[in-house]
Amino acid sequence: MCLIITLVFFALTVQAFMAKDFMTGSLYLAITLGFAFLLWRNIQITRCERNGNCSGCTLPSWLTKWFKQS
């Protein structure tokens, strides 16, 4: 789901910048980067859980405390 949303908002970002609508393009770019970050984080956590060792494959601790699972 994150991949689909990331691709859709990336397309919207490109279209907004081509139309010289920089405010909307910047908003779409921020949303795109946010979902890309979540996608990358999910890939890293899945890889970590699959391998069984989490040394060096997770995000820094100061960043993971913002995105703890409930």
DSSP file (Angstrom, degrees, kcal/mol; ACC not computed):
  #  RESIDUE AA STRUCTURE BP1 BP2  ACC     N-H-->O    O-->H-N    N-H-->O    O-->H-N    TCO  KAPPA ALPHA  PHI   PSI    X-CA   Y-CA   Z-CA
    1    1 A M     >        0   0    0      0, 0.0     4,-2.4     0, 0.0     5,-0.2   0.000 360.0 360.0 360.0 -42.5    0.0    0.0    0.0
    2    2 A C  H  >  +     0   0    0      1,-0.2     4,-2.5     2,-0.2     5,-0.2   0.883 360.0  53.5 -62.3 -36.5    2.8    2.4    0.9
    3    3 A L  H  > S+     0   0    0      2,-0.2     4,-2.4     1,-0.2    -1,-0.2   0.920 109.5  47.1 -64.7 -43.3    4.4    1.7   -2.5
    4    4 A I  H  > S+     0   0    0      2,-0.2     4,-2.5     1,-0.2    -2,-0.2   0.935 114.3  46.3 -64.3 -46.7    1.2    2.5   -4.4
    5    5 A I  H  X S+     0   0    0     -4,-2.4     4,-2.6     1,-0.2     5,-0.2   0.890 111.8  52.5 -63.9 -39.2    0.6    5.7   -2.5
    6    6 A T  H  X S+     0   0    0     -4,-2.5     4,-1.9    -5,-0.2    -1,-0.2   0.925 111.6  45.7 -62.2 -44.8    4.3    6.7   -2.9
    7    7 A L  H  X S+     0   0    0     -4,-2.4     4,-2.1     2,-0.2    -2,-0.2   0.896 113.0  50.0 -67.0 -39.9    4.1    6.3   -6.7
    8    8 A V  H  X S+     0   0    0     -4,-2.5     4,-2.2     1,-0.2    -2,-0.2   0.938 113.5  44.8 -64.4 -46.2    0.8    8.1   -7.0
    9    9 A F  H  X S+     0   0    0     -4,-2.6     4,-2.1     1,-0.2    -1,-0.2   0.816 110.0  55.8 -70.7 -28.0    2.0   11.1   -5.0
   10   10 A F  H  X S+     0   0    0     -4,-1.9     4,-2.3    -5,-0.2    -1,-0.2   0.910 108.2  48.5 -66.4 -40.8    5.3   11.1   -6.9
   11   11 A A  H  X S+     0   0    0     -4,-2.1     4,-2.3     1,-0.2    -2,-0.2   0.906 111.8  49.4 -63.4 -41.3    3.4   11.4  -10.2
   12   12 A L  H  X S+     0   0    0     -4,-2.2     4,-2.3     2,-0.2    -1,-0.2   0.868 109.0  53.6 -64.9 -35.5    1.3   14.2   -8.7
   13   13 A T  H  X S+     0   0    0     -4,-2.1     4,-2.4     2,-0.2     5,-0.2   0.939 109.5  46.7 -62.9 -48.1    4.5   15.9   -7.6
   14   14 A V  H  X S+     0   0    0     -4,-2.3     4,-2.2     1,-0.2    -2,-0.2   0.915 113.1  49.5 -61.9 -43.4    6.0   15.8  -11.1
   15   15 A Q  H  X S+     0   0    0     -4,-2.3     4,-1.6     1,-0.2    -1,-0.2   0.900 111.1  49.1 -63.7 -40.6    2.7   17.1  -12.6
   16   16 A A  H  <>S+     0   0    0     -4,-2.3     5,-2.9     1,-0.2    -2,-0.2   0.907 112.3  47.5 -67.4 -40.8    2.5   20.0  -10.1
   17   17 A F  H ><5S+     0   0    0     -4,-2.4     3,-1.1     1,-0.2    -1,-0.2   0.866 110.1  52.6 -68.9 -34.2    6.1   21.0  -10.7
   18   18 A M  H 3<5S+     0   0    0     -4,-2.2    -1,-0.2     1,-0.3    -2,-0.2   0.829 108.6  50.6 -67.9 -30.2    5.6   20.8  -14.5
   19   19 A A  T 3<5S-     0   0    0     -4,-1.6    -1,-0.3    -5,-0.2    -2,-0.2   0.363 117.4-117.5 -86.0   5.1    2.6   23.1  -14.1
   20   20 A K  T < 5S+     0   0    0     -3,-1.1     2,-1.0     1,-0.2    -3,-0.2   0.799  70.1 140.1  61.1  32.3    4.7   25.5  -12.0
   21   21 A D     >< +     0   0    0     -5,-2.9     4,-2.2     1,-0.2    -1,-0.2  -0.758  20.9 169.5-101.8  82.8    2.5   25.0   -9.0
   22   22 A F  H  >  +     0   0    0     -2,-1.0     4,-2.1     1,-0.2    -1,-0.2   0.791  67.4  55.5 -74.0 -29.5    5.4   24.9   -6.5
   23   23 A M  H  > S+     0   0    0      2,-0.2     4,-1.8     1,-0.2    -1,-0.2   0.955 114.3  39.0 -67.7 -49.3    3.3   25.1   -3.3
   24   24 A T  H  > S+     0   0    0      1,-0.2     4,-2.7     2,-0.2     5,-0.2   0.889 115.3  54.3 -67.0 -39.0    1.2   22.1   -4.1
   25   25 A G  H  X S+     0   0    0     -4,-2.2     4,-2.2     1,-0.2    -1,-0.2   0.879 107.4  50.5 -62.1 -38.2    4.2   20.3   -5.6
   26   26 A S  H  X S+     0   0    0     -4,-2.1     4,-2.2     2,-0.2    -1,-0.2   0.894 110.4  49.5 -67.2 -39.6    6.2   20.8   -2.3
   27   27 A L  H  X S+     0   0    0     -4,-1.8     4,-2.2     2,-0.2    -2,-0.2   0.935 112.4  47.3 -63.2 -46.5    3.3   19.4   -0.3
   28   28 A Y  H  X S+     0   0    0     -4,-2.7     4,-2.6     1,-0.2    -2,-0.2   0.872 110.7  53.0 -63.2 -36.2    3.0   16.4   -2.6
   29   29 A L  H  X S+     0   0    0     -4,-2.2     4,-2.6     2,-0.2    -1,-0.2   0.898 108.1  50.1 -66.3 -39.8    6.8   15.9   -2.3
   30   30 A A  H  X S+     0   0    0     -4,-2.2     4,-2.0     2,-0.2    -2,-0.2   0.910 112.4  47.2 -64.0 -41.5    6.7   16.0    1.5
   31   31 A I  H  X S+     0   0    0     -4,-2.2     4,-2.3     2,-0.2     5,-0.2   0.908 111.8  51.3 -65.2 -41.8    3.9   13.4    1.4
   32   32 A T  H  X S+     0   0    0     -4,-2.6     4,-2.3     1,-0.2    -2,-0.2   0.927 110.9  47.1 -60.4 -46.5    5.9   11.3   -1.1
   33   33 A L  H  X S+     0   0    0     -4,-2.6     4,-2.2     1,-0.2    -1,-0.2   0.866 110.3  53.9 -65.8 -35.8    9.0   11.4    1.1
   34   34 A G  H  X S+     0   0    0     -4,-2.0     4,-2.1     2,-0.2    -1,-0.2   0.928 112.2  42.5 -63.3 -46.0    7.0   10.5    4.2
   35   35 A F  H  X S+     0   0    0     -4,-2.3     4,-2.3     2,-0.2    -2,-0.2   0.845 112.3  54.1 -71.7 -32.1    5.5    7.4    2.6
   36   36 A A  H  X S+     0   0    0     -4,-2.3     4,-2.5    -5,-0.2    -1,-0.2   0.896 108.5  50.3 -65.8 -38.6    8.8    6.4    1.1
   37   37 A F  H  X S+     0   0    0     -4,-2.2     4,-2.5     2,-0.2    -2,-0.2   0.924 110.6  48.6 -63.5 -44.6   10.4    6.6    4.5
   38   38 A L  H  X S+     0   0    0     -4,-2.1     4,-2.3     2,-0.2    -2,-0.2   0.888 111.7  50.3 -62.7 -38.6    7.6    4.4    6.0
   39   39 A L  H  X S+     0   0    0     -4,-2.3     4,-2.1     2,-0.2    -2,-0.2   0.926 111.5  47.4 -64.3 -45.0    8.1    1.9    3.1
   40   40 A W  H  X S+     0   0    0     -4,-2.5     4,-2.3     1,-0.2    -2,-0.2   0.895 111.7  51.1 -62.6 -41.2   11.9    1.8    3.7
   41   41 A R  H  X S+     0   0    0     -4,-2.5     4,-2.5     1,-0.2    -1,-0.2   0.915 109.3  49.9 -63.9 -43.5   11.3    1.4    7.5
   42   42 A N  H  X S+     0   0    0     -4,-2.3     4,-2.3     1,-0.2    -1,-0.2   0.888 110.5  50.4 -63.3 -38.8    8.9   -1.5    6.9
   43   43 A I  H  X S+     0   0    0     -4,-2.1     4,-2.4     2,-0.2    -1,-0.2   0.921 111.3  48.6 -64.1 -43.5   11.4   -3.2    4.6
   44   44 A Q  H  X S+     0   0    0     -4,-2.3     4,-2.2     2,-0.2    -2,-0.2   0.913 112.7  46.9 -64.4 -43.2   14.2   -2.9    7.1
   45   45 A I  H  X S+     0   0    0     -4,-2.5     4,-2.6     2,-0.2     5,-0.2   0.906 113.0  49.4 -67.0 -41.3   12.1   -4.2   10.0
   46   46 A T  H  X S+     0   0    0     -4,-2.3     4,-2.2     2,-0.2    -2,-0.2   0.915 111.8  48.4 -63.8 -42.9   10.9   -7.2    7.9
   47   47 A R  H  X S+     0   0    0     -4,-2.4     4,-2.0     2,-0.2    -1,-0.2   0.893 112.3  50.1 -62.6 -39.5   14.4   -8.0    6.8
   48   48 A C  H  X S+     0   0    0     -4,-2.2     4,-1.7     1,-0.2    -2,-0.2   0.923 112.0  46.1 -65.4 -45.8   15.6   -7.8   10.5
   49   49 A E  H  < S+     0   0    0     -4,-2.6    -2,-0.2     1,-0.2    -1,-0.2   0.854 112.2  51.8 -67.0 -34.4   12.8  -10.1   11.7
   50   50 A R  H  < S+     0   0    0     -4,-2.2    -1,-0.2    -5,-0.2    -2,-0.2   0.901 112.6  43.7 -69.7 -41.0   13.4  -12.6    8.9
   51   51 A N  H  < S-     0   0    0     -4,-2.0    -1,-0.2    -5,-0.2    -2,-0.2   0.765 100.2-135.3 -77.4 -25.3   17.2  -12.9    9.6
   52   52 A G  S  < S+     0   0    0     -4,-1.7     2,-0.5    -5,-0.2    -3,-0.1   0.150  76.7  86.5  92.1 -21.3   16.8  -13.0   13.4
   53   53 A N        -     0   0    0     -5,-0.2    -2,-0.2     1,-0.1    -1,-0.2  -0.948  51.2-172.4-114.5 136.3   19.5  -10.6   14.2
   54   54 A C        +     0   0    0     -2,-0.5     2,-0.8    -3,-0.1     4,-0.5   0.054  37.6 131.8-113.5  24.8   18.8   -6.9   14.3
   55   55 A S  S    S-     0   0    0      1,-0.2    -2,-0.1     2,-0.1     0, 0.0  -0.698  86.8 -11.9 -82.8 114.2   22.4   -5.6   14.7
   56   56 A G  S    S+     0   0    0     -2,-0.8    -1,-0.2     3,-0.1    -2,-0.1   0.376 115.3  88.6  85.4  -4.4   22.9   -2.8   12.2
   57   57 A C  S    S+     0   0    0     -3,-0.3     2,-0.2     2,-0.1    -9,-0.2   0.479  74.3  74.3-106.5  -1.2   19.8   -3.3   10.1
   58   58 A T  S    S-     0   0    0     -4,-0.5     3,-0.1     1,-0.1   -17,-0.0  -0.513  88.0 -90.9-103.5 175.2   17.4   -1.1   12.0
   59   59 A L        -     0   0    0     -2,-0.2    -1,-0.1     1,-0.2    -3,-0.1  -0.330  57.8 -76.9 -76.6 164.0   16.9    2.6   12.2
   60   60 A P    >>  -     0   0    0      0, 0.0     4,-2.1     0, 0.0     3,-1.0  -0.274  41.5-118.2 -60.7 151.1   18.7    4.6   14.9
   61   61 A S  H 3> S+     0   0    0      1,-0.3     4,-1.5     2,-0.2    -2,-0.1   0.832 112.3  58.8 -64.1 -33.3   17.0    4.4   18.3
   62   62 A W  H 34 S+     0   0    0      1,-0.2    -1,-0.3     2,-0.2     4,-0.2   0.781 112.3  41.6 -67.3 -24.1   16.2    8.1   18.4
   63   63 A L  H X> S+     0   0    0     -3,-1.0     3,-1.0     2,-0.1     4,-0.5   0.817 109.3  56.0 -90.5 -34.3   14.2    7.7   15.3
   64   64 A T  H >< S+     0   0    0     -4,-2.1     3,-0.7     1,-0.2    -2,-0.2   0.762  94.4  67.7 -72.0 -23.4   12.5    4.4   16.1
   65   65 A K  G >< S+     0   0    0     -4,-1.5     3,-0.6     1,-0.2    -1,-0.2   0.750  96.8  55.9 -68.5 -19.6   11.0    5.8   19.3
   66   66 A W  G <4 S+     0   0    0     -3,-1.0    -1,-0.2     1,-0.2    -2,-0.2   0.763 113.7  39.8 -76.0 -25.4    8.8    8.1   17.2
   67   67 A F  G << S+     0   0    0     -3,-0.7    -1,-0.2    -4,-0.5    -2,-0.2  -0.211  79.0 154.6-121.2  41.2    7.4    5.1   15.3
   68   68 A K    <   -     0   0    0     -3,-0.6     2,-0.2     1,-0.1    -3,-0.1  -0.390  46.0-113.9 -70.2 147.0    6.9    2.4   17.9
   69   69 A Q              0   0    0      1,-0.1    -1,-0.1    -2,-0.1    -2,-0.0  -0.581 360.0 360.0 -78.9 143.7    4.3   -0.2   17.3
   70   70 A S              0   0    0     -2,-0.2    -1,-0.1     0, 0.0    -2,-0.0   0.458 360.0 360.0 -90.8 360.0    1.3   -0.2   19.6
